[in-house]
Amino acid sequence: ILFSKAIIIMAFVPIFTFQRVEGKMFSPVALTLTFALLAALVLTLTFLPAVLSLLVVRYDMAEKHIAWMERLRDRYRGVLHWAAPRDKIIFALSIAALIVTGALVPRLGSEFLPKLDEGNIWLTVQLAPSAAMATTRKVEANIRNIMLSYPEVRQVTSETGRPDDGTDAKGPSSLQMLIDLKPRGEWRAKFPTKEALENDMRSHVDFMPGVPTNFSQVIEDSVEESLSGVKGEISVKIFGPDLAVLEALADRTSRVIAAVPGAADVAAIKVGGQTELRAVLDRAAMARLGLNPGDANAAIQAAFGGAVVGAAYEGDRKFDIVVRFDEGQRDAADDLGQLQIPLPAGGTVSMGEIAQIDVRMGASRISREGGGRNVAVKANVSGRDQGGFVTDAQKAVAAQVKLPAGYRMTWGGQFENQQRAMKRLSIIVPIALLGIFALLFGAFKSVRFAAVILAMVPFTMIGGMAALGLAGLHLSVSAAVGFIAVVGISVQNGVVMLEHVTTLISEGMSINKAIIEGPVDRLRPILMTALMAGLGLLPAALSTGIGSETQRPFACVIVGGIVSATLFMLVLLPLALRRLSRSDDAAQELAAV
């Protein structure tokens, strides 16, 4: 009992090493199961014996023979007798099935986590940085009418510009819409999925060519922006010193990515397009007049930002009196050129006499990361797996976008999380398997039999992958957690079976007979373990409601993995023990366990 529980807990070790989003989602699951197992172990060793000591006096606690279970045992015994002389063929077919499953894994596709349906759509539109609020409002009205024309939409709430408190660094060209959707049962048949609805909406918003849009969800949008600073599932950041070169490379990259199948909402984050009123001071002329740059800057600040010239009182409330240019005079070079600056010796001079003034297009934003300038390209994925899309996009960009010396490119977003989580698992899972092997060796004092039980673990992949394929799900971190959980259950069943075989041998039964009767005797507890885990998670595997997306891969892998692990364990482990027992050393080890 102690070793079985320790093995399951050891299998959960990789989950405890998760970080960031995946850690917050799955670490509580591993902690809950671990504490539940520890509590069950304590109760099994303390409370249960006391209760049984009371019940055994009043009730017949002998094992009851159920007719259908006896028939199942007889058939299982017959299967083992039939398989014994054909073990080489069965081993070969099993390994072939495992190889075929491994070869089909890339066809499943991969992603970080399944997209969680929040019951809404969060649409963001970014107009040109120079767009006025009036233009943004017109676009907002058009898009609002389009969204409300869908019967699937309950209501639309929009936000233009930025909040009054200045907590969100957006300009008047920014537009965000929260599109609240009706329950899925009220949707038209032409939209079987939310993705289909988004694609249709996306096609109707394309009346604004060159205007970046992004279809996401409220929580998803915040998570994506926190991951990479970009609103999109996938972000590509190009680093370098020259903004003009960066913008050209980003535009080229966005066109290449947009041509990859599955690309949606692809856009390069615009850094230019902001109108600037520039004044280049003539320092020599200013010096002749006794002026310094601070005098000119103070005048410009007063004209555009305002200067406090007094105060007005209304009761006990004080209001500053601010003087500045009228709104219509703040965007013309001629108006700035007429600004009068007082001279130290008396009189004034116009700004146009001491500065060269012009209007030009400048940068609306300059993004930095790690001390380096960068321009980002964002993209969403529609109609295919995230991992496959990124692989194809990286190949296309590498072939068609050549970076000059001093420039580099990084890929991030949810894809970066997937790569990080899978890389960590590739290191931690082998360590956990070594820990399980050590526990098995401690239980049976035999490297051979510990290795045989551990060799049954890969066969869980057959059922798990089949379940993912039948459910139409991709391989994700959630599915990986399911495989980790199945490993513990599979090894525990092997321990139960081998432990009983060694018990029968110690009681005087021949090795060959014990290898048959041991698994037959333990058929019921093994099936009970598999059925409890499988049936318990079957509702989660079949669920399609809101919020079920992240748990379905986990549940499907466990249900499918337990089926294949149990079937292969019941057949292959006795055959492997029988073949090992032909060796004198192995037979002695088996008898000595």
PAKOLNU-564772 format. One line per field, with one value per residue (C-alpha): residue number from 1; residue in one letter; x, y, z. Coordinates in nm, 3 decimals. Layout:
PAKOLNU-564772
pos = c(NUM, ...)
code = c(A, ...)
c1 = c(X, ...)
c2 = c(Y, ...)
c3 = c(Z, ...)
//
This chain:
PAKOLNU-564772
pos = c(1, 2, 3, 4, 5, 6, 7, 8, 9, 10, 11, 12, 13, 14, 15, 16, 17, 18, 19, 20, 21, 22, 23, 24, 25, 26, 27, 28, 29, 30, 31, 32, 33, 34, 35, 36, 37, 38, 39, 40, 41, 42, 43, 44, 45, 46, 47, 48, 49, 50, 51, 52, 53, 54, 55, 56, 57, 58, 59, 60, 61, 62, 63, 64, 65, 66, 67, 68, 69, 70, 71, 72, 73, 74, 75, 76, 77, 78, 79, 80, 81, 82, 83, 84, 85, 86, 87, 88, 89, 90, 91, 92, 93, 94, 95, 96, 97, 98, 99, 100, 101, 102, 103, 104, 105, 106, 107, 108, 109, 110, 111, 112, 113, 114, 115, 116, 117, 118, 119, 120, 121, 122, 123, 124, 125, 126, 127, 128, 129, 130, 131, 132, 133, 134, 135, 136, 137, 138, 139, 140, 141, 142, 143, 144, 145, 146, 147, 148, 149, 150, 151, 152, 153, 154, 155, 156, 157, 158, 159, 160, 161, 162, 163, 164, 165, 166, 167, 168, 169, 170, 171, 172, 173, 174, 175, 176, 177, 178, 179, 180, 181, 182, 183, 184, 185, 186, 187, 188, 189, 190, 191, 192, 193, 194, 195, 196, 197, 198, 199, 200, 201, 202, 203, 204, 205, 206, 207, 208, 209, 210, 211, 212, 213, 214, 215, 216, 217, 218, 219, 220, 221, 222, 223, 224, 225, 226, 227, 228, 229, 230, 231, 232, 233, 234, 235, 236, 237, 238, 239, 240, 241, 242, 243, 244, 245, 246, 247, 248, 249, 250, 251, 252, 253, 254, 255, 256, 257, 258, 259, 260, 261, 262, 263, 264, 265, 266, 267, 268, 269, 270, 271, 272, 273, 274, 275, 276, 277, 278, 279, 280, 281, 282, 283, 284, 285, 286, 287, 288, 289, 290, 291, 292, 293, 294, 295, 296, 297, 298, 299, 300, 301, 302, 303, 304, 305, 306, 307, 308, 309, 310, 311, 312, 313, 314, 315, 316, 317, 318, 319, 320, 321, 322, 323, 324, 325, 326, 327, 328, 329, 330, 331, 332, 333, 334, 335, 336, 337, 338, 339, 340, 341, 342, 343, 344, 345, 346, 347, 348, 349, 350, 351, 352, 353, 354, 355, 356, 357, 358, 359, 360, 361, 362, 363, 364, 365, 366, 367, 368, 369, 370, 371, 372, 373, 374, 375, 376, 377, 378, 379, 380, 381, 382, 383, 384, 385, 386, 387, 388, 389, 390, 391, 392, 393, 394, 395, 396, 397, 398, 399, 400, 401, 402, 403, 404, 405, 406, 407, 408, 409, 410, 411, 412, 413, 414, 415, 416, 417, 418, 419, 420, 421, 422, 423, 424, 425, 426, 427, 428, 429, 430, 431, 432, 433, 434, 435, 436, 437, 438, 439, 440, 441, 442, 443, 444, 445, 446, 447, 448, 449, 450, 451, 452, 453, 454, 455, 456, 457, 458, 459, 460, 461, 462, 463, 464, 465, 466, 467, 468, 469, 470, 471, 472, 473, 474, 475, 476, 477, 478, 479, 480, 481, 482, 483, 484, 485, 486, 487, 488, 489, 490, 491, 492, 493, 494, 495, 496, 497, 498, 499, 500, 501, 502, 503, 504, 505, 506, 507, 508, 509, 510, 511, 512, 513, 514, 515, 516, 517, 518, 519, 520, 521, 522, 523, 524, 525, 526, 527, 528, 529, 530, 531, 532, 533, 534, 535, 536, 537, 538, 539, 540, 541, 542, 543, 544, 545, 546, 547, 548, 549, 550, 551, 552, 553, 554, 555, 556, 557, 558, 559, 560, 561, 562, 563, 564, 565, 566, 567, 568, 569, 570, 571, 572, 573, 574, 575, 576, 577, 578, 579, 580, 581, 582, 583, 584, 585, 586, 587, 588, 589, 590, 591, 592, 593)
code = c(I, L, F, S, K, A, I, I, I, M, A, F, V, P, I, F, T, F, Q, R, V, E, G, K, M, F, S, P, V, A, L, T, L, T, F, A, L, L, A, A, L, V, L, T, L, T, F, L, P, A, V, L, S, L, L, V, V, R, Y, D, M, A, E, K, H, I, A, W, M, E, R, L, R, D, R, Y, R, G, V, L, H, W, A, A, P, R, D, K, I, I, F, A, L, S, I, A, A, L, I, V, T, G, A, L, V, P, R, L, G, S, E, F, L, P, K, L, D, E, G, N, I, W, L, T, V, Q, L, A, P, S, A, A, M, A, T, T, R, K, V, E, A, N, I, R, N, I, M, L, S, Y, P, E, V, R, Q, V, T, S, E, T, G, R, P, D, D, G, T, D, A, K, G, P, S, S, L, Q, M, L, I, D, L, K, P, R, G, E, W, R, A, K, F, P, T, K, E, A, L, E, N, D, M, R, S, H, V, D, F, M, P, G, V, P, T, N, F, S, Q, V, I, E, D, S, V, E, E, S, L, S, G, V, K, G, E, I, S, V, K, I, F, G, P, D, L, A, V, L, E, A, L, A, D, R, T, S, R, V, I, A, A, V, P, G, A, A, D, V, A, A, I, K, V, G, G, Q, T, E, L, R, A, V, L, D, R, A, A, M, A, R, L, G, L, N, P, G, D, A, N, A, A, I, Q, A, A, F, G, G, A, V, V, G, A, A, Y, E, G, D, R, K, F, D, I, V, V, R, F, D, E, G, Q, R, D, A, A, D, D, L, G, Q, L, Q, I, P, L, P, A, G, G, T, V, S, M, G, E, I, A, Q, I, D, V, R, M, G, A, S, R, I, S, R, E, G, G, G, R, N, V, A, V, K, A, N, V, S, G, R, D, Q, G, G, F, V, T, D, A, Q, K, A, V, A, A, Q, V, K, L, P, A, G, Y, R, M, T, W, G, G, Q, F, E, N, Q, Q, R, A, M, K, R, L, S, I, I, V, P, I, A, L, L, G, I, F, A, L, L, F, G, A, F, K, S, V, R, F, A, A, V, I, L, A, M, V, P, F, T, M, I, G, G, M, A, A, L, G, L, A, G, L, H, L, S, V, S, A, A, V, G, F, I, A, V, V, G, I, S, V, Q, N, G, V, V, M, L, E, H, V, T, T, L, I, S, E, G, M, S, I, N, K, A, I, I, E, G, P, V, D, R, L, R, P, I, L, M, T, A, L, M, A, G, L, G, L, L, P, A, A, L, S, T, G, I, G, S, E, T, Q, R, P, F, A, C, V, I, V, G, G, I, V, S, A, T, L, F, M, L, V, L, L, P, L, A, L, R, R, L, S, R, S, D, D, A, A, Q, E, L, A, A, V)
c1 = c(0.000, 0.277, 0.475, 0.162, 0.068, 0.429, 0.448, 0.134, 0.262, 0.598, 0.416, 0.270, 0.613, 0.636, 0.308, 0.451, 0.727, 0.485, 0.517, 0.301, -0.038, -0.008, 0.118, -0.180, -0.418, -0.279, -0.071, -0.391, -0.506, -0.181, -0.187, -0.547, -0.477, -0.157, -0.325, -0.619, -0.380, -0.195, -0.524, -0.639, -0.310, -0.345, -0.706, -0.615, -0.341, -0.528, -0.905, -0.988, -0.832, -1.022, -1.354, -1.291, -1.211, -1.561, -1.735, -1.563, -1.728, -2.081, -2.059, -1.912, -1.623, -1.508, -1.474, -1.802, -1.792, -2.001, -2.106, -2.029, -1.694, -1.605, -1.694, -1.478, -1.189, -1.223, -1.216, -0.917, -0.739, -0.814, -0.673, -0.347, -0.317, -0.384, -0.136, 0.148, 0.277, 0.220, 0.401, 0.649, 0.370, 0.178, 0.488, 0.561, 0.204, 0.199, 0.526, 0.404, 0.088, 0.304, 0.524, 0.222, 0.075, 0.400, 0.413, 0.058, 0.125, 0.228, -0.108, -0.289, -0.134, -0.024, -0.115, -0.043, -0.394, -0.732, -0.912, -1.156, -1.497, -1.583, -1.920, -1.809, -1.595, -1.349, -1.289, -1.013, -0.959, -0.656, -0.695, -0.408, -0.242, -0.339, -0.711, -0.933, -1.194, -1.473, -1.331, -1.304, -1.666, -1.784, -1.597, -1.739, -2.095, -2.044, -1.896, -2.159, -2.438, -2.265, -2.230, -2.588, -2.715, -2.616, -2.899, -2.629, -2.527, -2.703, -2.547, -2.244, -2.052, -1.780, -1.499, -1.323, -1.003, -0.859, -1.002, -1.013, -0.776, -0.501, -0.436, -0.441, -0.194, -0.422, -0.501, -0.823, -0.760, -0.820, -1.153, -1.255, -1.583, -1.725, -1.968, -2.183, -2.314, -2.635, -2.624, -2.498, -2.840, -2.986, -2.734, -2.816, -2.710, -2.464, -2.243, -2.167, -1.868, -1.764, -1.471, -1.714, -1.903, -1.581, -1.465, -1.795, -1.775, -1.414, -1.513, -1.769, -1.522, -1.275, -1.436, -1.144, -0.834, -0.511, -0.681, -0.563, -0.841, -0.817, -1.088, -1.028, -1.202, -1.186, -0.970, -0.780, -0.690, -0.548, -0.350, -0.204, -0.103, 0.059, 0.257, 0.418, 0.285, 0.098, -0.272, -0.259, -0.198, 0.134, 0.376, 0.687, 0.923, 1.194, 1.477, 1.713, 1.830, 1.642, 1.265, 1.213, 1.395, 1.208, 0.872, 0.959, 1.069, 0.753, 0.531, 0.713, 0.685, 0.312, 0.245, 0.438, 0.255, -0.084, -0.026, 0.020, -0.296, -0.477, -0.356, -0.610, -0.594, -0.235, -0.095, 0.229, 0.205, 0.236, 0.503, 0.470, 0.181, 0.178, 0.171, 0.442, 0.483, 0.861, 1.055, 1.434, 1.582, 1.844, 2.076, 2.297, 2.002, 1.875, 2.216, 2.227, 1.891, 1.993, 1.759, 1.831, 1.649, 1.467, 1.286, 1.158, 1.057, 0.866, 0.674, 0.587, 0.480, 0.252, 0.102, 0.024, 0.019, -0.103, 0.039, -0.123, -0.173, -0.402, -0.671, -1.048, -1.237, -1.588, -1.672, -1.394, -1.293, -0.996, -0.960, -0.644, -0.676, -0.482, -0.395, -0.301, -0.368, -0.719, -0.774, -0.779, -0.440, -0.241, -0.174, -0.043, 0.313, 0.200, 0.027, 0.338, 0.553, 0.350, 0.403, 0.567, 0.859, 0.960, 1.319, 1.540, 1.599, 1.230, 1.002, 0.922, 1.033, 0.820, 0.904, 0.932, 1.232, 1.439, 1.328, 1.260, 0.905, 0.744, 0.491, 0.608, 0.508, 0.686, 0.673, 0.353, 0.516, 0.859, 0.860, 1.161, 1.240, 1.565, 1.698, 1.641, 1.395, 1.147, 0.843, 0.594, 0.375, 0.069, -0.139, -0.420, -0.476, -0.803, -0.898, -0.578, -0.343, -0.119, 0.203, 0.171, 0.086, 0.392, 0.618, 0.491, 0.507, 0.865, 0.971, 0.802, 0.950, 1.298, 1.281, 1.132, 1.246, 1.618, 1.732, 2.015, 2.318, 2.233, 1.869, 1.711, 1.369, 1.195, 0.868, 0.646, 0.293, 0.112, 0.353, 0.638, 0.448, 0.393, 0.762, 0.866, 0.622, 0.710, 1.083, 1.044, 0.844, 1.110, 1.356, 1.135, 0.938, 1.250, 1.359, 1.016, 1.035, 1.373, 1.213, 0.933, 1.193, 1.374, 1.049, 0.977, 1.327, 1.278, 0.953, 1.074, 1.455, 1.489, 1.599, 1.437, 1.089, 1.100, 1.195, 0.918, 0.648, 0.788, 0.798, 0.416, 0.389, 0.431, 0.122, -0.092, -0.008, -0.207, -0.542, -0.468, -0.376, -0.674, -0.907, -0.763, -0.802, -1.162, -1.251, -1.086, -0.845, -0.483, -0.190, -0.156, -0.023, -0.362, -0.326, 0.030, -0.100, -0.347, -0.066, 0.128, -0.173, -0.223, 0.140, 0.082, -0.236, -0.074, 0.232, 0.011, -0.181, 0.146, 0.259, -0.069, -0.034, 0.333, 0.298, 0.028, 0.231, 0.522, 0.284, 0.151, 0.506, 0.604, 0.303, 0.436, 0.268, 0.484, 0.616, 0.434, 0.103, 0.147, 0.212, -0.132, -0.331, -0.185, -0.322, -0.651, -0.693, -0.617, -0.846, -1.126, -0.921, -0.742, -1.073, -1.221, -0.932, -0.961, -1.340, -1.344, -1.093, -1.238, -1.606, -1.534, -1.379, -1.608, -1.855, -1.566, -1.439, -1.782, -1.866, -1.912, -2.028, -1.855, -1.540, -1.494, -1.235, -0.925, -1.031, -1.147, -0.797, -0.697, -1.007, -0.996, -0.633, -0.701, -1.011, -0.842, -0.506, -0.655, -0.836, -0.521, -0.296, -0.526, -0.569, -0.198, -0.102, -0.335, -0.186, 0.171, 0.289, 0.210, 0.372, 0.681, 0.704, 0.666, 0.948, 1.174, 1.108, 1.278, 1.607, 1.736, 1.849, 1.512, 1.325, 1.531, 1.465, 1.093, 1.084, 1.288, 1.075)
c2 = c(0.000, 0.241, 0.186, 0.213, 0.552, 0.673, 0.577, 0.777, 1.080, 1.050, 1.056, 1.396, 1.554, 1.700, 1.887, 2.058, 2.208, 2.390, 2.769, 3.069, 2.993, 2.613, 2.607, 2.804, 2.572, 2.227, 2.250, 2.264, 1.940, 1.763, 1.902, 1.791, 1.438, 1.415, 1.517, 1.288, 0.994, 1.075, 1.097, 0.769, 0.605, 0.720, 0.599, 0.267, 0.199, 0.324, 0.365, 0.087, -0.202, -0.089, -0.078, -0.415, -0.571, -0.475, -0.581, -0.918, -1.030, -0.959, -1.014, -1.269, -1.078, -1.361, -1.275, -1.333, -1.515, -1.334, -1.548, -1.297, -1.213, -1.581, -1.620, -1.317, -1.464, -1.797, -1.621, -1.413, -1.731, -1.881, -1.572, -1.604, -1.975, -1.896, -1.608, -1.789, -1.985, -1.682, -1.426, -1.323, -1.236, -1.046, -0.853, -0.765, -0.649, -0.443, -0.270, -0.211, -0.048, 0.171, 0.274, 0.355, 0.565, 0.756, 0.818, 0.958, 1.200, 1.490, 1.460, 1.548, 1.892, 2.077, 2.385, 2.538, 2.508, 2.463, 2.791, 2.847, 2.970, 3.271, 3.332, 3.662, 3.819, 4.099, 4.291, 4.551, 4.786, 5.012, 5.296, 5.510, 5.696, 6.030, 5.940, 6.181, 6.076, 6.163, 5.914, 5.643, 5.699, 5.661, 5.331, 5.222, 5.292, 5.090, 4.791, 4.805, 4.785, 4.490, 4.302, 4.371, 4.232, 3.883, 3.706, 3.528, 3.859, 3.966, 4.310, 4.519, 4.748, 4.967, 5.192, 5.448, 5.629, 5.584, 5.609, 5.948, 5.843, 5.766, 5.413, 5.265, 5.412, 5.425, 5.714, 5.835, 5.594, 5.289, 5.105, 4.809, 4.617, 4.360, 4.144, 3.938, 3.619, 3.427, 3.062, 2.820, 2.655, 2.976, 3.002, 2.939, 2.607, 2.783, 2.855, 2.517, 2.663, 2.997, 2.996, 2.984, 3.282, 3.480, 3.405, 3.533, 3.849, 3.896, 3.890, 4.167, 4.391, 4.377, 4.689, 4.881, 4.759, 4.801, 4.856, 4.594, 4.406, 4.136, 3.888, 3.750, 3.718, 3.935, 3.710, 3.564, 3.911, 4.010, 3.685, 3.721, 4.081, 3.989, 3.709, 3.909, 4.263, 4.200, 4.135, 3.805, 3.433, 3.452, 3.743, 3.799, 4.070, 4.213, 4.392, 4.650, 5.012, 5.178, 5.220, 5.261, 4.934, 4.761, 4.875, 4.757, 4.417, 4.388, 4.468, 4.206, 3.949, 4.014, 3.957, 3.628, 3.505, 3.609, 3.371, 3.070, 2.853, 2.917, 3.275, 3.528, 3.889, 3.923, 4.275, 4.457, 4.696, 5.041, 5.265, 5.550, 5.766, 6.018, 6.380, 6.590, 6.967, 7.015, 7.328, 7.322, 7.615, 7.844, 7.875, 8.138, 8.369, 8.316, 8.400, 8.729, 8.820, 8.712, 8.411, 8.054, 7.729, 7.729, 8.052, 7.898, 7.573, 7.764, 7.958, 7.640, 7.467, 7.760, 7.765, 7.395, 7.263, 7.580, 7.818, 7.901, 8.281, 8.307, 8.145, 8.172, 8.095, 7.955, 7.928, 7.722, 7.569, 7.698, 7.671, 7.753, 7.995, 7.844, 8.024, 7.837, 7.829, 7.763, 7.398, 7.484, 7.657, 7.366, 7.171, 7.427, 7.541, 7.896, 7.935, 7.821, 8.050, 8.352, 8.276, 8.580, 8.533, 8.824, 8.949, 9.035, 9.387, 9.447, 9.372, 9.033, 8.804, 8.550, 8.180, 8.166, 8.402, 8.183, 7.831, 7.623, 7.490, 7.209, 6.927, 6.569, 6.211, 6.065, 5.763, 5.705, 5.450, 5.305, 4.966, 4.840, 4.505, 4.417, 4.759, 4.707, 4.867, 4.632, 4.623, 4.339, 4.137, 3.970, 3.681, 3.452, 3.093, 2.974, 2.629, 2.443, 2.363, 2.630, 2.429, 2.330, 2.687, 2.829, 2.567, 2.653, 3.027, 3.004, 2.816, 3.071, 3.370, 3.216, 3.161, 3.497, 3.752, 3.823, 4.022, 4.275, 4.261, 4.384, 4.273, 3.967, 3.805, 3.625, 3.427, 3.446, 3.444, 3.123, 2.930, 3.040, 2.906, 2.574, 2.542, 2.630, 2.386, 2.098, 2.161, 2.147, 1.823, 1.669, 1.714, 1.644, 1.343, 1.123, 1.221, 1.123, 0.791, 0.725, 0.797, 0.551, 0.295, 0.342, 0.285, -0.029, -0.157, -0.087, -0.285, -0.590, -0.576, -0.661, -0.445, -0.685, -0.674, -0.301, -0.248, -0.482, -0.288, 0.044, -0.092, -0.111, 0.268, 0.364, 0.162, 0.420, 0.648, 0.431, 0.483, 0.844, 0.946, 0.759, 0.940, 1.279, 1.196, 1.078, 1.390, 1.618, 1.762, 1.868, 1.760, 2.025, 2.079, 1.966, 1.637, 1.597, 1.624, 1.346, 1.119, 1.189, 1.087, 0.764, 0.664, 0.640, 0.433, 0.201, 0.135, 0.080, -0.195, -0.360, -0.353, -0.513, -0.790, -0.870, -0.855, -1.123, -1.341, -1.336, -1.411, -1.722, -1.840, -1.793, -2.008, -2.296, -2.251, -2.315, -2.009, -2.080, -2.137, -1.832, -1.614, -1.720, -1.734, -1.416, -1.185, -1.379, -1.331, -0.959, -0.901, -0.755, -0.491, -0.390, -0.347, -0.162, 0.085, 0.139, 0.173, 0.418, 0.648, 0.606, 0.637, 0.919, 1.130, 1.020, 1.311, 1.559, 1.391, 1.418, 1.766, 2.047, 2.329, 2.661, 2.610, 2.243, 2.307, 2.301, 1.985, 1.775, 1.679, 1.587, 1.368, 1.214, 1.108, 0.947, 0.761, 0.638, 0.580, 0.370, 0.150, 0.075, 0.057, -0.194, -0.414, -0.423, -0.467, -0.765, -0.943, -0.823, -0.824, -1.195, -1.283, -1.079, -1.241, -1.585, -1.518, -1.375, -1.675, -1.900, -1.749, -1.919, -1.588, -1.424, -1.723, -1.706, -1.331, -1.386, -1.653, -1.438, -1.122)
c3 = c(0.000, 0.098, -0.221, -0.441, -0.297, -0.312, -0.679, -0.767, -0.574, -0.748, -1.083, -0.991, -0.931, -1.286, -1.231, -0.922, -1.139, -1.369, -1.380, -1.468, -1.627, -1.638, -1.280, -1.152, -1.338, -1.264, -0.945, -0.733, -0.901, -0.811, -0.456, -0.404, -0.527, -0.322, 0.004, -0.074, -0.122, 0.200, 0.391, 0.237, 0.337, 0.698, 0.716, 0.554, 0.809, 1.116, 1.092, 0.845, 1.047, 1.357, 1.170, 1.007, 1.345, 1.458, 1.137, 1.107, 1.432, 1.309, 0.935, 0.700, 0.544, 0.318, -0.051, -0.233, -0.564, -0.823, -1.116, -1.393, -1.236, -1.218, -1.585, -1.666, -1.469, -1.651, -1.986, -1.880, -1.768, -2.109, -2.282, -2.087, -2.170, -2.537, -2.544, -2.367, -2.669, -2.895, -2.679, -2.948, -3.191, -2.922, -2.817, -3.180, -3.247, -2.928, -3.012, -3.367, -3.230, -3.008, -3.302, -3.520, -3.239, -3.202, -3.576, -3.572, -3.283, -3.514, -3.691, -3.370, -3.365, -3.055, -2.855, -2.516, -2.371, -2.540, -2.590, -2.303, -2.421, -2.203, -2.369, -2.522, -2.793, -2.718, -3.041, -3.058, -3.351, -3.386, -3.636, -3.760, -3.469, -3.624, -3.635, -3.445, -3.191, -3.435, -3.688, -3.425, -3.324, -3.683, -3.714, -3.378, -3.495, -3.816, -3.636, -3.363, -3.622, -3.789, -3.461, -3.351, -3.683, -3.563, -3.375, -3.172, -3.010, -2.691, -2.649, -2.747, -2.512, -2.662, -2.543, -2.759, -2.673, -2.328, -1.975, -1.809, -1.532, -1.783, -1.654, -2.005, -2.252, -2.554, -2.784, -2.948, -3.236, -3.013, -3.011, -2.795, -2.799, -2.560, -2.758, -2.522, -2.685, -2.628, -2.509, -2.775, -2.804, -2.950, -3.233, -3.597, -3.750, -3.983, -3.682, -3.519, -3.335, -3.196, -3.436, -3.730, -3.589, -3.540, -3.895, -4.035, -3.823, -3.928, -4.296, -4.239, -4.055, -4.344, -4.497, -4.342, -4.529, -4.342, -4.007, -3.753, -3.574, -3.311, -3.210, -2.863, -2.525, -2.216, -1.997, -2.291, -2.415, -2.077, -2.048, -2.399, -2.339, -2.007, -2.175, -2.453, -2.438, -2.764, -2.814, -3.002, -2.957, -3.143, -3.130, -3.339, -3.217, -3.439, -3.258, -3.405, -3.387, -3.678, -3.645, -4.020, -4.092, -3.810, -3.946, -4.298, -4.166, -3.955, -4.256, -4.462, -4.183, -4.137, -4.508, -4.499, -4.188, -4.329, -4.621, -4.388, -4.365, -4.037, -3.993, -3.863, -3.742, -3.861, -3.831, -3.768, -3.475, -3.628, -3.483, -3.732, -3.845, -3.563, -3.682, -3.519, -3.512, -3.501, -3.416, -3.469, -3.279, -3.436, -3.140, -3.305, -3.370, -3.017, -2.872, -3.063, -2.907, -2.558, -2.552, -2.446, -2.541, -2.208, -2.301, -2.626, -2.455, -2.186, -2.451, -2.643, -2.321, -2.237, -2.587, -2.611, -2.254, -2.088, -1.828, -1.495, -1.478, -1.179, -0.971, -0.937, -0.618, -0.590, -0.224, -0.068, -0.401, -0.598, -0.976, -1.173, -1.462, -1.755, -2.079, -2.398, -2.772, -2.891, -2.994, -3.364, -3.343, -3.198, -3.517, -3.767, -3.825, -3.907, -3.571, -3.384, -3.599, -3.484, -3.116, -2.954, -2.714, -2.485, -2.517, -2.218, -2.354, -2.416, -2.706, -2.856, -3.135, -3.321, -3.296, -3.675, -3.663, -3.429, -3.534, -3.842, -3.800, -4.000, -3.975, -4.026, -3.952, -3.652, -3.426, -3.232, -3.003, -2.938, -2.770, -2.580, -2.426, -2.258, -2.352, -2.726, -2.963, -3.124, -3.349, -3.302, -3.535, -3.384, -3.516, -3.409, -3.520, -3.670, -3.797, -3.709, -3.424, -3.280, -3.285, -3.651, -3.750, -3.574, -3.732, -4.082, -4.010, -3.883, -4.196, -4.423, -4.241, -4.234, -4.611, -4.712, -4.453, -4.435, -4.134, -4.177, -3.951, -3.602, -3.619, -3.461, -3.429, -3.141, -3.131, -2.824, -2.690, -2.602, -2.824, -2.597, -2.295, -2.470, -2.555, -2.201, -2.039, -2.272, -2.231, -1.855, -1.881, -2.104, -1.816, -1.513, -1.645, -1.692, -1.340, -1.205, -1.392, -1.233, -0.896, -0.974, -1.082, -0.752, -0.561, -0.764, -0.698, -0.328, -0.333, -0.529, -0.487, -0.856, -1.147, -1.395, -1.249, -1.178, -1.543, -1.666, -1.480, -1.602, -1.958, -1.951, -1.913, -2.284, -2.376, -2.198, -2.490, -2.734, -2.564, -2.467, -2.820, -2.964, -2.724, -2.822, -3.190, -3.154, -2.953, -3.211, -2.953, -2.988, -2.775, -2.504, -2.153, -2.024, -2.214, -2.084, -1.727, -1.810, -1.930, -1.610, -1.399, -1.598, -1.540, -1.165, -1.203, -1.457, -1.240, -0.934, -1.116, -1.212, -0.849, -0.735, -0.993, -0.937, -0.558, -0.565, -0.801, -0.557, -0.268, -0.444, -0.517, -0.153, -0.056, -0.265, -0.602, -0.908, -1.088, -1.417, -1.242, -1.017, -1.322, -1.452, -1.129, -0.977, -1.250, -1.254, -0.877, -0.908, -1.207, -0.994, -0.803, -1.122, -1.306, -1.009, -1.010, -1.385, -1.382, -1.091, -1.259, -1.609, -1.522, -1.277, -1.552, -1.835, -1.779, -1.799, -2.116, -2.281, -2.150, -2.402, -2.173, -2.115, -1.910, -2.004, -2.276, -2.056, -1.868, -2.165, -2.289, -1.932, -1.888, -2.237, -2.195, -1.858, -1.981, -2.301, -2.135, -1.855, -2.108, -2.308, -2.000, -1.830, -2.138, -2.219, -1.854, -1.811, -2.113, -2.156, -1.794, -1.732, -2.067, -1.980, -1.635, -1.792, -2.037, -1.766, -1.540, -1.795, -1.677, -1.363, -1.215, -1.281, -1.141, -0.823, -0.795, -0.843, -0.577, -0.339, -0.367)
//
